[in-house]
Amino acid sequence: MTAVNRKLAAILSPDVVGFSRLTALDEETTVRELTLCHDQIAARVLEHGGRIFGSAGDGLVAEFPSAVQAVRCSVEMQRSLLSRSNDLPQDRRLEFRIGINLGDVIVSGDDLLGDGVNIAARLQEMAAPSGICISGSVREHLDGKVLFTLTSLGERVLKNIPKPVSVFRVDWPEENEAGSVRSFSARFGKDQPSIVVMPFDNLSGQSDEYFVDGVVEEITAALSRVRNFFVIARQSAFTYKGRFVDVRGVGRELGVTYVVEGTVRRGGDRLRISVQLVEAEMRTQLWSERYEGAIQDIFEFQDRIAAQVAGAVHPAIRSAEIEVAMRKPPSSLRAYDLVMRAYPYLWGHNKDAIKRAIPLLQDAIGIDPTYGRAHAFLAWCHAQNLGYIWTEEPENDLECALGAIEAAAASIDDDPTALTATGGALSHCGDQERASAYLERALALDPNNAWGWARYGWVASYKGQPDRARERFERAMTLSPADPLAFNMRMGLGLSLALAGDLAEAVSIAREVVNKHPEVTWPYRMMTAWSAMSGDVDTARWAAKKLLAAEPGFTIQRYLTRPVFRAAPQWADQMAEGLRQAGLPES
């Protein structure tokens, strides 16, 4: 029996984004440009002690003796390739994406085989145009050896890879014409300084948890509106709630420089908030403050905290730049309380959670009829009933959603969260043009709004723009790498891939989602149709069986009542045909 030769190697896998589209536009020029790019890549690989051992079409595969050499080489590659492409028209540029993995590989002559190679290829598929993704095994070897920011994208299930893989994005500095540098990640909305507001400790008792969470929500939102901050989304920060965490670990996991921590105590009509700002890597406290006063002062406290944190991190920023004067708090603290109580149920992704949220929001509106955010969230609740087919009375929910949107419209011009909720509601109701207008306004006010980018991604998909959708979902996942609703973003990414023709990868993402989130059933609908459309009838029938077990009343006819299908009849017909092929009932 012949012995199998193995070795540990860092594998680098680059390929061109949209190569087929480029060759269709101008085959000769694209192939000539690809050859020149490959020559540049080969030179960089040789400079960094690596070797190219395989190529196929627009892609190459290289090995390196160390993870550090592979990552440094990948950054030099992207710099030189990006510089080369700047002279070409935007729609003709060859943009490479790169994946790197460190793992055990099988040596077969001059070739290398095995999961170590396959994972690098899968990571490359996850990278953004001109981006770099690395595995956790690579990340472990980089501390103190590279100057690039490494941002966690969480654990991902990769196609045909049995175990989830920790994925990190490399944010490399890009040189401009003047010779200075800026972070490549700025192309995805991440500018320095970067910051996360951690869940504050509640010193008042369990019944005040929602109130403490609301304080953090508002401070995060205010900081997000500082133009040159990168602020991690609240959803990712809250995954640390109730855990003892080290700020250095948080900084490395989320890719941020600064961490805001605090405590809240509420007693009767009195409030005490203590806050500190810490530089994550050195664990240095940069600023701290304590605020005490009447409970009615909560809105002023939140704005002051955000302004002072911003000033401590970046002295040139003045409190006026947070635009706090433009925000319209509710006239009643009781109404605010009710909305904060409803908040956790807005993201429950099941009809029972929505049923609990609606009466709380209605009560808040009863106290303060001009509270725009309450109206916007109410619209979002009714629209989810429509979009996810949770309602038995779709016409009533549509009417309620549109009524709440109109009630919200007059008082949410400067509230990014309410604008996002309204835009998301309009999207579920089928009006993608108005949805875009609200979401664009929200993102202009708060470019760090992960939920806004995700909803904007869904809008692009519903409008048949898969490339724009993918970019927006990737941006949302960058802003909120540990988001509990990351599965929603992943399904959106899957839809963008399906619309672009990559049905197999879309099915792979859907399988990952249903395996990790068995309580969320709507992805089975998409998985069933995509599998059937790709010719994978066995998977389609399996998914259809799972869907009917979770939703016995599901029918194709009912599915097609979703308002989002009105603007895309061809897509609706394709999905319906896939569901039929899987054996799901017509009516």
Helices and strands as residue ranges (DSSP letters): E 5-16, H 19-25, H 27-47, E 51-56, E 59-64, H 67-85, G 90-92, E 96-108, E 111-113, H 115-126, E 132-135, H 136-139, E 149-156, E 165-171, E 173-175, E 181-183, G 184-188, E 194-197, E 201-202, G 206-208, H 209-224, E 230-231, H 234-237, G 238-240, H 247-254, E 258-267, E 270-279, E 284-294, G 295-297, H 298-313, G 319-322, G 324-326, H 333-342, G 343-347, H 351-367, H 372-387, H 394-409, H 416-428, H 432-445, H 450-462, H 466-479, H 486-499, H 503-516, H 523-533, H 537-550, H 556-559, G 563-565, H 569-581
